[in-house]
Amino acid sequence: MYLENLVFDAVDPQGLGRFWEAALGSQVLTDDPDVYETRLSVLGGPDLDLCFQRVSERPNDDLRLHLDLLGGLEQTSVVDRLLGLGARHLDLGQQNVPWVVLSDPEGNPFCVMEERLIYAGTGPIAAVPIDSRDPAADADFWRWLTGWVAAPGGATRSLRHPSQQGLLLEFCPEPEPKAGAKNRLHLDVRLESADDPESLLAEVSERGGRELDPGWGELPWRVCADPSGNEFCLLPARAT
């Protein structure tokens, strides 16, 4: 298994996808009316596909996953460039913090981070912080799912690709338990040919997660939740 996608719910997949593509310097993969996909590649590290899938209404859930972008010594110029692409300043009550909080064109909050040594080699996405009921348990769960390894980060527990290149997954104590609404951002994990889906689903449950039935009919992938209730999808192995 390996981490393949970061998925955004979007009212306008093309508009939101093109914003993030310009913001990150990624490359378009799919440009369909209901799905826009763009690939972010990091030298020596993993690829990550950002997928934007159409929803009928802009999500109004609390954001349990968000992006921290690399700013560093160029933080001010990065912020100015993003504002020029359509981002907006956002006040979440953050007050005097060294990072800058913005929202993308559909209101999804993200941060442009200050200089931190832990972000060396991340590429334009420094980290994806994830709200967690138990950061240690969730980090262990995602380490099993992705094969990523413990790494220094800005949260209670952090994971990174074994190459030590590319973004960090950071597990942060949740301000409150997840409510019923589906997260507007989620991760997808791709199975490989040797992976048995039913065995993996059984182990998801053994490790504190669960399979979900979203009521969308028969799907080629399986919808699950991690121990803190954050949704993710198990995608079938690619045909060889």
PEFEN-V281869 format. One record per backbone hydrogen bond with DSSP energy under -0.5 kcal/mol. NH is the residue of the N-H (numbers start at 0). CO is the residue of the C=O. If there is no record, write none. Layout:
BEGIN
nh:NH co:CO
nh:NH co:CO
END
This chain:
BEGIN
nh:1 co:189
nh:3 co:187
nh:4 co:187
nh:5 co:48
nh:6 co:185
nh:7 co:50
nh:8 co:183
nh:9 co:52
nh:15 co:11
nh:16 co:12
nh:17 co:13
nh:18 co:14
nh:19 co:15
nh:20 co:16
nh:21 co:17
nh:22 co:18
nh:23 co:19
nh:24 co:20
nh:25 co:20
nh:26 co:38
nh:28 co:36
nh:29 co:36
nh:31 co:34
nh:35 co:51
nh:36 co:29
nh:37 co:49
nh:38 co:26
nh:39 co:47
nh:40 co:38
nh:41 co:45
nh:44 co:41
nh:47 co:39
nh:48 co:3
nh:49 co:37
nh:49 co:47
nh:50 co:5
nh:50 co:48
nh:51 co:35
nh:52 co:7
nh:52 co:50
nh:53 co:33
nh:54 co:9
nh:63 co:61
nh:65 co:128
nh:66 co:108
nh:67 co:126
nh:68 co:66
nh:68 co:110
nh:69 co:123
nh:71 co:112
nh:73 co:70
nh:74 co:71
nh:77 co:73
nh:78 co:74
nh:79 co:75
nh:80 co:76
nh:81 co:77
nh:82 co:78
nh:83 co:79
nh:84 co:80
nh:85 co:81
nh:85 co:82
nh:86 co:81
nh:87 co:102
nh:89 co:100
nh:91 co:89
nh:96 co:94
nh:99 co:111
nh:101 co:99
nh:101 co:109
nh:102 co:87
nh:103 co:107
nh:106 co:103
nh:108 co:106
nh:109 co:101
nh:110 co:66
nh:111 co:99
nh:112 co:68
nh:112 co:110
nh:118 co:115
nh:119 co:116
nh:121 co:118
nh:125 co:67
nh:125 co:123
nh:126 co:67
nh:127 co:167
nh:128 co:65
nh:129 co:169
nh:130 co:63
nh:131 co:171
nh:137 co:133
nh:138 co:134
nh:139 co:135
nh:140 co:136
nh:141 co:137
nh:142 co:138
nh:143 co:139
nh:144 co:140
nh:145 co:141
nh:146 co:142
nh:148 co:159
nh:150 co:157
nh:155 co:170
nh:156 co:170
nh:158 co:168
nh:159 co:148
nh:160 co:166
nh:163 co:160
nh:165 co:120
nh:167 co:125
nh:168 co:158
nh:169 co:127
nh:169 co:167
nh:170 co:156
nh:171 co:129
nh:171 co:169
nh:173 co:131
nh:185 co:6
nh:186 co:230
nh:187 co:4
nh:188 co:232
nh:189 co:1
nh:190 co:234
nh:194 co:191
nh:196 co:194
nh:199 co:195
nh:200 co:196
nh:201 co:197
nh:202 co:198
nh:203 co:199
nh:204 co:200
nh:205 co:201
nh:206 co:202
nh:207 co:204
nh:208 co:203
nh:209 co:224
nh:211 co:222
nh:213 co:211
nh:221 co:233
nh:223 co:231
nh:224 co:209
nh:225 co:229
nh:228 co:225
nh:231 co:223
nh:232 co:186
nh:233 co:221
nh:234 co:188
nh:234 co:232
END
